Amino acid sequence: MALSIVFQESHVFFRLFNACIESIKHDVAQIFANVFSFKPYSPANNRPSGHGNLLPFALEDLIISVGNQYQVTTQDWFSQKKGHDEERDPRVVFNVLDAMLKDSLERLKMMRESVSLTKIGLNGCTLEVDYTGCVAMIRNLCLEGKLRAALWLRNKMIQKGVIPDVLTHNYLVNGLCKAGDLEKADNLVREMLEIGPSPNCATFNTFIKGYCLNNNVDKALYLFSTMANSGIGPNKVTYNILIHALCKKGLLKDARKLLEKILDDDCGKETSDIITSTIFMDGCLKKGDMVQALVHWDEMLQRGTQIDVVAYNVLIHGFCLIQDMNSAYRYFCEMFKRGLLPDIFTYNTLISGFCKIGNFDEACYIHGVMSKMGAAPDLISYKMIIQGLCIHGDVIRANQFLVCMLENLMVPEPLIWNVVIDGHGRHGDLSNALSIRDQMVSFGIPPNVFTYNALIHAQIKGGNIVDAHSIKKEMLLNGIYPDVVTYNLLIGAACNFGRIHFALRLYDEMLRRGYEPDIITYTELIRGFCIRGHVMEAEELLAKLQRSGLSIDHAPFQILIQKYCRTRVPGRAYDLTKLG
């Protein structure tokens, strides 16, 4: 067996050596071809057809990684000796040839030494395995996601009678779990149990987390139950992983049982595991079980658990989810009484909660308090307030927060600029909308399709349909293509002005660009036909809409019903009410 392995590895190295010799022959032939104007030499016909399968893929990765740095091409030589080559001086050319041959041989030597440094046993009959180098390379390959090469190298070490340590195996298990290859991870753990090294708690934790991330909690619980059979006791990390997975799946009773087991094990200690308790409480709150979360909170206080900022953040976030801002604010104030300073997450959670219920005075107050308490507002803080103010129509105050961001040397993301532009546009303030766009560009933020759509909407709202189309042309000049929203805005504007033929041209252009019309597109065109009195065309378009498979609301039916009522055709209006 050992002799077979040595023969195979020696065969691989000599094949690699032959490949390098072939490269040297190619370079030599290329020089003579350039000097004597011969036809360039091509090695294609002389290369074995199976060369592509010379090495296993994993070994090729290793060879390439250590050999790339020594490659020099013939073109590099000729670029350095360009003047001599043009004169075609044979002595100079042969000097170049001599130097290049020496360099190629030196390259081969360095390549061989580099491969030897990996100690993977290509010439295993003479080299000893460098254990430290091998395990370091396996770990690096795992971090880089090159699991196939890492497993190949592990197998080569085992063939040499050297088994990597448990930490190296944990790297492999972690890499396989992250890649979702749980079957290979399972096989690897089984091999560890059979030939060593014995898996430790970290091995099982990694494997259990892999199954939890794959939404296979049953398998994770089975692994948890088999840990004792391997003589390994679970630690707090194990419980935290399982409680988080159970809560995420809504299995709060099972999570509670695990938590009680941890608390029983903690008897005699001054404090319980705040991390595990916080994970359980967060799971209860996200599932809407506020009662159980508060019961557990009280139990934590009774046990003397040292409550931290994260635990308060979880509880405050839970109250914000059910929009109980009074309770959220009460626990926020309680933090100060306990000597805890809220962090950026606490403030942002409160700002988000107040913005969602439309209480922007409180949201702005919390925003103002942050800086005084040593937690400077970040991009998320500004984004929530600016977006909320614009949605509720307070663009002036939103613009003030935008100015404040810029004064604090914070460049907003495109979304924030677009929200403010859209806010000005919706209120008919076209000049400020364009001014914000220019300011956006001056700060190095290029407008995107949402920016242009907001400007087009602003122009249409101001009755400037020609200027709206100019903005569409500007989009195309800047390499930004209109989307369905762009076409819907322009089609709707054309229909409002009674220019149904122009709206249909835009509709055709939309189809040519590969965009699928939505319910808004059809509704605007139906309204346009009705404005022009083309009721038959409107009905045909409604029939096409019904055949399209799109979800239809009441709007297109209502437009036609109102049209028939105005033209005193109540029978047809009644028929449409039954369809709608």
Disulfide bonds with the S-S distance in Angstrom:
none
